[in-house]
Amino acid sequence: MTSEAAFAKLCGACPIPASSGKTTRHRLNRGGDRRANNALFTIVLVRMRHDPTTRAYVARRSAEGKTGKEIIRCLKRFVAREVHQALTNPPEDLPTGAELRALRQHQQLSLTAVASAVGTAPIRLSKLERGLVHDTRLARRCCTWLIERGA
């Protein structure tokens, strides 16, 4: 992914001109990964129902005369932008797998001991340490537990 727009196209959330005559409008790209598009759609539906900021946005756009489909298209693109940012700019304080492994080995703990303490399978922790899986919550849980145990 070279840019946020490329990610949106990959997810099928990029707008395509669908104008006719004097009417200027856009529709969503029907290409791209359908599962990623479905995930964006699910996020948008949940936000439209529960997030006050999104609900205010929907009310404002409806007052402007936008249809439900147009509002969802705009929100999907916004969510795609947020997801791309989260994927390309991970949190600074998140430990890497190598740091977790070094911390665990410094305390002379086995994968099994740490995995049972944080409530996961040893293979999952092993994959996290080797960088094969990205799980922010698990990484934070492991790091917190190891730091508390070492203190």
Contacts in CASP RR format, 6 or more apart in sequence:
PFRMAT RR
TARGET T0000
AUTHOR 0000-0000-0000
METHOD contacts of the structure
MODEL  1
MTSEAAFAKLCGACPIPASSGKTTRHRLNRGGDRRANNALFTIVLVRMRH
DPTTRAYVARRSAEGKTGKEIIRCLKRFVAREVHQALTNPPEDLPTGAEL
RALRQHQQLSLTAVASAVGTAPIRLSKLERGLVHDTRLARRCCTWLIERG
A
1 7 0 8 1.000
1 10 0 8 1.000
1 84 0 8 1.000
1 88 0 8 1.000
4 80 0 8 1.000
4 81 0 8 1.000
4 84 0 8 1.000
4 85 0 8 1.000
5 14 0 8 1.000
7 80 0 8 1.000
7 83 0 8 1.000
7 84 0 8 1.000
7 87 0 8 1.000
8 14 0 8 1.000
8 77 0 8 1.000
8 80 0 8 1.000
8 81 0 8 1.000
8 84 0 8 1.000
9 29 0 8 1.000
9 32 0 8 1.000
10 32 0 8 1.000
10 33 0 8 1.000
10 36 0 8 1.000
11 32 0 8 1.000
11 33 0 8 1.000
11 36 0 8 1.000
11 37 0 8 1.000
11 40 0 8 1.000
11 80 0 8 1.000
11 83 0 8 1.000
12 28 0 8 1.000
12 29 0 8 1.000
12 30 0 8 1.000
12 31 0 8 1.000
12 32 0 8 1.000
12 33 0 8 1.000
12 36 0 8 1.000
12 37 0 8 1.000
13 28 0 8 1.000
13 29 0 8 1.000
13 37 0 8 1.000
13 40 0 8 1.000
13 73 0 8 1.000
13 76 0 8 1.000
13 77 0 8 1.000
13 79 0 8 1.000
13 80 0 8 1.000
14 28 0 8 1.000
14 29 0 8 1.000
14 77 0 8 1.000
15 26 0 8 1.000
15 27 0 8 1.000
15 28 0 8 1.000
15 29 0 8 1.000
15 73 0 8 1.000
15 77 0 8 1.000
16 26 0 8 1.000
16 27 0 8 1.000
16 28 0 8 1.000
16 29 0 8 1.000
17 24 0 8 1.000
17 25 0 8 1.000
17 26 0 8 1.000
18 25 0 8 1.000
18 26 0 8 1.000
18 27 0 8 1.000
19 25 0 8 1.000
25 70 0 8 1.000
26 70 0 8 1.000
26 73 0 8 1.000
27 73 0 8 1.000
28 37 0 8 1.000
28 73 0 8 1.000
28 76 0 8 1.000
37 76 0 8 1.000
40 76 0 8 1.000
40 79 0 8 1.000
40 80 0 8 1.000
40 83 0 8 1.000
41 72 0 8 1.000
41 76 0 8 1.000
43 79 0 8 1.000
44 54 0 8 1.000
44 72 0 8 1.000
44 75 0 8 1.000
44 76 0 8 1.000
44 79 0 8 1.000
47 54 0 8 1.000
47 75 0 8 1.000
47 79 0 8 1.000
48 54 0 8 1.000
48 55 0 8 1.000
48 58 0 8 1.000
48 72 0 8 1.000
48 75 0 8 1.000
49 55 0 8 1.000
54 75 0 8 1.000
57 71 0 8 1.000
57 75 0 8 1.000
58 71 0 8 1.000
58 75 0 8 1.000
61 70 0 8 1.000
61 71 0 8 1.000
61 74 0 8 1.000
62 68 0 8 1.000
62 71 0 8 1.000
66 74 0 8 1.000
90 136 0 8 1.000
91 136 0 8 1.000
94 136 0 8 1.000
94 139 0 8 1.000
94 140 0 8 1.000
95 103 0 8 1.000
95 139 0 8 1.000
95 142 0 8 1.000
95 143 0 8 1.000
96 131 0 8 1.000
97 128 0 8 1.000
97 129 0 8 1.000
97 130 0 8 1.000
97 131 0 8 1.000
97 139 0 8 1.000
98 129 0 8 1.000
99 143 0 8 1.000
100 128 0 8 1.000
100 129 0 8 1.000
100 139 0 8 1.000
100 142 0 8 1.000
100 143 0 8 1.000
100 146 0 8 1.000
101 129 0 8 1.000
103 143 0 8 1.000
103 146 0 8 1.000
103 147 0 8 1.000
104 111 0 8 1.000
104 114 0 8 1.000
104 129 0 8 1.000
104 142 0 8 1.000
104 146 0 8 1.000
107 146 0 8 1.000
107 149 0 8 1.000
107 150 0 8 1.000
109 146 0 8 1.000
109 149 0 8 1.000
111 122 0 8 1.000
111 125 0 8 1.000
111 126 0 8 1.000
111 129 0 8 1.000
112 122 0 8 1.000
114 125 0 8 1.000
114 142 0 8 1.000
114 145 0 8 1.000
114 146 0 8 1.000
115 121 0 8 1.000
115 122 0 8 1.000
115 124 0 8 1.000
115 125 0 8 1.000
117 145 0 8 1.000
118 125 0 8 1.000
118 138 0 8 1.000
118 141 0 8 1.000
118 142 0 8 1.000
118 145 0 8 1.000
120 138 0 8 1.000
124 133 0 8 1.000
124 135 0 8 1.000
124 138 0 8 1.000
125 138 0 8 1.000
125 142 0 8 1.000
127 133 0 8 1.000
128 134 0 8 1.000
128 135 0 8 1.000
128 138 0 8 1.000
128 139 0 8 1.000
128 142 0 8 1.000
END
